[in-house]
């Protein structure tokens, strides 16, 4: 057998990840290579991707343990906003001074807190 394959095959087997069981696991999985999955490192593009995921859940009658619909209210309360007509991406971006890299990190920090507070 080719020596190259002896190295590559175990590596590839370790890279195969289990199928995510919910939106939280899916977002954790794609977070490592976000631009590969959504085409950019943008909160707005991530929001669009999440909405597509949620639409697929609704079509397939999948009910999540924690509804992501409440994430906006969670983000607003984290920044002590009584209410906001802006979506969660704009709220996070403003908090991060429009720095997309910082905003993506902040999104994942907030996402962890949102899902762990059940």
Secondary structure, 3 states (H helix, E strand, C coil): CCHHHHHHHHHHHHHCCCCCCCHHHHHHHHHHHHHHHHCCCCHHHHHHHHHHHHHHHHHCCCCCCCCHHHHHHHHHHHCCCCCCCCCHHHHHHHHCCCCHHHHHHHHHHHHHHHHHCC
